Amino acid sequence: MALLIDIKHPDWMSDDQLRADLLGYYPGADIRIGANPGNPEEIEMLTVSSYYPGEALRYPNLRLIQKTGAGVNNILADESLPGEIQIARLQAETSGNEMAEYALACVLQEQRHLRAYHAQQRAGQWISYPPRRAAETTVAVLGLGRIGSLVARRFVDNGFNVVGWSRTQKDLQQVVCHAGEAGLRETLAVSDYVVSVLPSTPQTRAMFDFDLFGLFRAEAFFINIGRGDLVDEAGLIAALDAGRLAGAMLDVMSIEPLPADHPLWQHERVQLTPHVSGYHLGDAIADIAENYRRLQTGDALLNLVDRKRGY
Ligand code: NDP
């Protein structure tokens, strides 16, 4: 049984590097790389970061697609994907904690006016503003799954008031949890920062549109570390220009890399990063090796995606 690694993001991690890491957990495993897959009939497990429609069909005996990340929307969007192929994603503490750190960095930058001071420095201006206090600031975390709950905890630990929103009602210590449509309104109405850690599903796609931004507080910042296609980007720009919210920090975009002529690049109240909030695989590498082992022994696989639910 062969595992094929075809990450397709050499700027992030090479197939060879992941292969070497996996062999550390599972010496002697038949692990191949995208550049040299060998006989496609021997590939039963495929590990990808990006996935192209129809890719699964290249391997007639494929049983498992293992994503090297948490978002699987591109794989699920493949209409040719055979129903019996299972999909697993990663549920790693490492990247979840990195994403919490990223969200905290975005919020602290605004709390201490660092962006404003940077602009003032270029203009040679010496003007001071009082820092905003965490205890008087409310952060909303939308999506309270594996990553969202780590994000919420990080803000609680740093003294912020935290509200959360998910599909089903949650009970998290020191987090005021809401669910459902009415819960979203309540969440947005009180929040100075809104952090989205939601997956891309038919229900969430394009949910952040001009109308929804109308429920934000005019002083609020939107931070998206979930998926880019949750945002109607024209609606976001219109909402920023109409003063419906104060600014946006986006780690994920609807098209990545963002096209050079996209208006988000130049908008003065938008900050972009190239999908880096959760970066290292860390403890997740052990899970990939473990799924390879379990696929051989027939044990239940780790972190399987519910294909119907979409995450
Ligand atoms: P989980 O599946 O653990 O959690 C998803 C959360 O979203 C759950 O709380 C779920 O609610 C909630 N949710 C889903 N659909 C809805 C909805 N329609 N309305 C309200 N809440 C909803 O996912 P993770 O925390 O592991 O990951 C979240 C996302 O983060 C991933 O899907 C991925 O897209 C993104 N990501 C981005 C990275 C980056 O580098 N920028 C890196 C890693 C992940 P419930 O529990 O009630 O079902």
Residues whose N, C-alpha, C, O or C-beta is under 5 A from the ligand:
A	BS01	NDP	A70 G71 L90 G143 L144 G145 R146 I147 G148 W165 S166 R167 T168 V197 L198 P199 S200 Q203 T204 I225 G226 R227 D251 H275 V276 S277 G278 Y311
